[in-house]
């Protein structure tokens, strides 16, 4: 007599075997298969659902706040046309101004050894301004990369909004890369260099891409571990921005 | 009377973006629980919950108003988590070129310190040796096996639900669950005090027909 296969026993445990009556009859008659069934049962009973911690009370609020600005407008072309353009442009402009101010401040700022004691404490720290701008840039780049990695791959894909975002990011990427290099963060500069190449690939591609094209872009992102690096460096930059003093070394020292 | 999910979706589609918050408030906790069981740590779970809602928002035009929104959202969450687990696995496989270390060496440009290197709840909550073995064994499953096993074993979802969610044939869903159990048995039974070895190592494919 043939015995039950392991697959039959496992599926029978979950009630998913197709030939349940035959399996039941066999188990009643065969002590060896009964013992095997008991082993499966005993092992699986030990695997309890993972305990899930309760998220904090503010979880819904936090989720919404993180999500809100990433949600594109819906409701048709006319509605979008009549609304003011998204604040990304304004924000990018403000960032560019801040960065220019930081350059000027860096150029004309008294060197720390000379008159640091006379500096009013409220004055802008140029290094901090650059870090804030780079942190925001990396966060936006991360969102774009996540969107690309998650995009549906069925049929031709409209890539125009991702391209517009990539073009915007590409414009500032070069500036931030140079700034990071000058600020003594070669690791960030290297990452921005790598990011710039991928942004250029996205920005310069066709507005409608095939699943194969999309797969190629994803492959580039994945093979270079770009999303991961952007996440790690972005998180490090943001944690440095939050520190009260910005004298601590470059991101390079932590990588 | 509470506004239905379908009515809220219609409102969002008409251009009221803020109405989407109602859906976030209603469903984010249940999605958190679903994702956590598969991803295994809070930080990844929180990001995946956000990405689930982002993907849902972007695909909202494809949601059929007569369908159940929570089921639709659940499918998005599971698939997003599956993609994430696959990507995480790829990262782990390529760590020889990009190392994850506790104390990075400033001279080594290919080393990176993870933002959160604390052990996930997998390891914090499970204290006994056997429970640690279970976590280790779950970690050896492929992403598809882990998701299918979690859905079947831990959430009690049917094979039909698994196959619909993962867009698989029922036979493939069953096979994923079976392969997961097979691997778990191989890892766990030697420690479970079950003296005699599992029969699968002795008898191959004979089966009752």
Boltz contact constraints between the chains, C-beta under 6 A:
constraints:
  - contact:
      token1: [A, 2]
      token2: [B, 206]
      max_distance: 6.0
  - contact:
      token1: [A, 2]
      token2: [B, 208]
      max_distance: 6.0
  - contact:
      token1: [A, 3]
      token2: [B, 206]
      max_distance: 6.0
  - contact:
      token1: [A, 4]
      token2: [B, 208]
      max_distance: 6.0
  - contact:
      token1: [A, 5]
      token2: [B, 207]
      max_distance: 6.0
  - contact:
      token1: [A, 6]
      token2: [B, 200]
      max_distance: 6.0
  - contact:
      token1: [A, 7]
      token2: [B, 178]
      max_distance: 6.0
  - contact:
      token1: [A, 8]
      token2: [B, 207]
      max_distance: 6.0
  - contact:
      token1: [A, 10]
      token2: [B, 178]
      max_distance: 6.0
  - contact:
      token1: [A, 10]
      token2: [B, 181]
      max_distance: 6.0
  - contact:
      token1: [A, 16]
      token2: [B, 159]
      max_distance: 6.0
  - contact:
      token1: [A, 16]
      token2: [B, 174]
      max_distance: 6.0
  - contact:
      token1: [A, 22]
      token2: [B, 208]
      max_distance: 6.0
  - contact:
      token1: [A, 26]
      token2: [B, 208]
      max_distance: 6.0
  - contact:
      token1: [A, 36]
      token2: [B, 199]
      max_distance: 6.0
  - contact:
      token1: [A, 39]
      token2: [B, 194]
      max_distance: 6.0
  - contact:
      token1: [A, 43]
      token2: [B, 185]
      max_distance: 6.0
  - contact:
      token1: [A, 43]
      token2: [B, 188]
      max_distance: 6.0
  - contact:
      token1: [A, 43]
      token2: [B, 189]
      max_distance: 6.0
  - contact:
      token1: [A, 43]
      token2: [B, 192]
      max_distance: 6.0
  - contact:
      token1: [A, 47]
      token2: [B, 134]
      max_distance: 6.0
  - contact:
      token1: [A, 49]
      token2: [B, 154]
      max_distance: 6.0
  - contact:
      token1: [A, 50]
      token2: [B, 37]
      max_distance: 6.0
  - contact:
      token1: [A, 51]
      token2: [B, 125]
      max_distance: 6.0
  - contact:
      token1: [A, 52]
      token2: [B, 33]
      max_distance: 6.0
  - contact:
      token1: [A, 52]
      token2: [B, 36]
      max_distance: 6.0
  - contact:
      token1: [A, 55]
      token2: [B, 32]
      max_distance: 6.0
  - contact:
      token1: [A, 60]
      token2: [B, 25]
      max_distance: 6.0
  - contact:
      token1: [A, 60]
      token2: [B, 28]
      max_distance: 6.0
  - contact:
      token1: [A, 63]
      token2: [B, 24]
      max_distance: 6.0
  - contact:
      token1: [A, 63]
      token2: [B, 28]
      max_distance: 6.0
  - contact:
      token1: [A, 63]
      token2: [B, 49]
      max_distance: 6.0
  - contact:
      token1: [A, 63]
      token2: [B, 50]
      max_distance: 6.0
  - contact:
      token1: [A, 64]
      token2: [B, 21]
      max_distance: 6.0
  - contact:
      token1: [A, 64]
      token2: [B, 24]
      max_distance: 6.0
  - contact:
      token1: [A, 66]
      token2: [B, 50]
      max_distance: 6.0
  - contact:
      token1: [A, 67]
      token2: [B, 50]
      max_distance: 6.0
  - contact:
      token1: [A, 67]
      token2: [B, 53]
      max_distance: 6.0
  - contact:
      token1: [A, 70]
      token2: [B, 54]
      max_distance: 6.0
  - contact:
      token1: [A, 71]
      token2: [B, 17]
      max_distance: 6.0
  - contact:
      token1: [A, 71]
      token2: [B, 57]
      max_distance: 6.0
  - contact:
      token1: [A, 74]
      token2: [B, 13]
      max_distance: 6.0
  - contact:
      token1: [A, 74]
      token2: [B, 15]
      max_distance: 6.0
  - contact:
      token1: [A, 75]
      token2: [B, 14]
      max_distance: 6.0
  - contact:
      token1: [A, 75]
      token2: [B, 15]
      max_distance: 6.0
  - contact:
      token1: [A, 79]
      token2: [B, 15]
      max_distance: 6.0
  - contact:
      token1: [A, 150]
      token2: [B, 55]
      max_distance: 6.0
  - contact:
      token1: [A, 225]
      token2: [B, 98]
      max_distance: 6.0
  - contact:
      token1: [A, 228]
      token2: [B, 91]
      max_distance: 6.0
  - contact:
      token1: [A, 232]
      token2: [B, 112]
      max_distance: 6.0
  - contact:
      token1: [A, 235]
      token2: [B, 115]
      max_distance: 6.0
  - contact:
      token1: [A, 253]
      token2: [B, 106]
      max_distance: 6.0
  - contact:
      token1: [A, 255]
      token2: [B, 104]
      max_distance: 6.0
  - contact:
      token1: [A, 255]
      token2: [B, 112]
      max_distance: 6.0
